[in-house]
């Protein structure tokens, strides 16, 4: 009788030990799976973050654009670095900018500036900070230049100085039609006059 009771007790204890073993074994595997899932999730998040960084940067080095019209006039734009505008994809912000306007039967107009904003649809360009323009024997300095390829128009403004062999001129704004070469020079305020110095 004691042997039967002892066998029953041993069987019950053995059964409980097996249940405990199975429970812990399953729980351990579940924990291992969840740890693996967590690692995979973290890896996926890192990959997604890296892709976002790549998409948000949109930085292009050594940018170069060329525009031509039906008459063979050319506009070349180069920059050390360009960043695509996140809000408007047709605009590119530029650094270390150089541009060349090559008109038929006319000397090349060269432009340089620290920064720029270029419209890839219509080629309009805004040059800013340390703007420097050279054509023929003329040199123009300013802080800001708004150039329109379609209108054939350059508007140079802020601290404008035009210098050539004959004179040195200071004004607020110079407007130049690049095809007709007509130039308008003026001040913002009517009571102020354009400052011209004749050079020997």
Secondary structure, DSSP 8 states (H G I E B T S, - for coil): -HHHHHHHHHHHHHHHHHHHHHHHHHHHHHHHHHHHHHHHHHHHHHHHHHHHHHHHH-EEEEEEEEEE-TT--EEEEEEEEEEE-SS-TTEEEEEEEEEEEE-TTS--EEEEEEEEEEETTT--EEEEEEEEEEETTEEEEEEEEEEETTTTEEEEEEEEEEE-SSEEEEEEEEEEETTT--EEEE-SSTT---EEEE--
